[in-house]
């Protein structure tokens, strides 16, 4: 019997550029990985703690076990 796991916010093991944070967010919400990466880069042009948020997610998000 296959048990379907709910979508979790995890960093994938492959297909990552730096740490896999944007890829994990994209996979969780069904968006394109490059779209999320572009949105993150564009958000860095605005004032705010985006880079700090990325670093926090890098350490908080678990790495996928599959």
C-alpha positions as semicolon CSV with decimal commas, in nm:
position;residue;x (nm);y (nm);z (nm)
1;X;0,000;0,000;0,000
2;X;0,149;0,332;-0,107
3;X;0,118;0,618;0,135
4;X;0,119;0,959;-0,026
5;X;0,314;1,208;0,181
6;X;0,187;1,564;0,190
7;X;0,404;1,819;0,017
8;X;0,671;1,932;0,256
9;X;0,902;2,228;0,243
10;X;1,238;2,057;0,192
11;X;1,554;2,132;-0,004
12;X;1,591;1,882;-0,290
13;X;1,915;1,691;-0,335
14;X;1,950;1,761;-0,708
15;X;1,864;2,050;-0,935
16;X;1,988;2,311;-0,691
17;X;2,197;2,617;-0,769
18;X;2,325;2,736;-0,430
19;X;2,147;2,571;-0,139
20;X;1,818;2,452;-0,287
21;X;1,597;2,698;-0,101
22;X;1,433;2,842;-0,414
23;X;1,399;2,493;-0,565
24;X;1,231;2,368;-0,247
25;X;0,988;2,659;-0,240
26;X;0,910;2,606;-0,609
27;X;0,847;2,234;-0,561
28;X;0,627;2,292;-0,257
29;X;0,400;2,544;-0,427
30;X;0,406;2,397;-0,779
31;X;0,598;2,682;-0,941
32;X;0,890;2,676;-1,180
33;X;1,229;2,672;-1,012
34;X;1,371;2,941;-1,239
35;X;1,063;3,157;-1,177
36;X;1,119;3,146;-0,801
37;X;1,490;3,218;-0,848
38;X;1,411;3,518;-1,068
39;X;1,154;3,649;-0,820
40;X;1,409;3,617;-0,540
41;X;1,673;3,804;-0,739
42;X;1,426;4,079;-0,826
43;X;1,318;4,105;-0,462
44;X;1,681;4,169;-0,367
45;X;1,656;4,500;-0,550
46;X;1,401;4,614;-0,293
47;X;1,496;4,712;0,060
48;X;1,435;4,441;0,315
49;X;1,576;4,129;0,478
50;X;1,544;3,895;0,177
51;X;1,901;3,769;0,192
52;X;1,879;3,706;0,567
53;X;1,549;3,522;0,511
54;X;1,723;3,303;0,250
55;X;2,006;3,220;0,493
56;X;1,758;3,132;0,768
57;X;1,568;2,901;0,533
58;X;1,896;2,741;0,427
59;X;1,956;2,629;0,784
60;X;1,593;2,560;0,883
61;X;1,469;2,367;0,577
62;X;1,565;2,001;0,599
63;X;1,734;1,831;0,305
64;X;1,505;1,586;0,124
65;X;1,554;1,224;0,217
66;X;1,457;1,096;-0,127
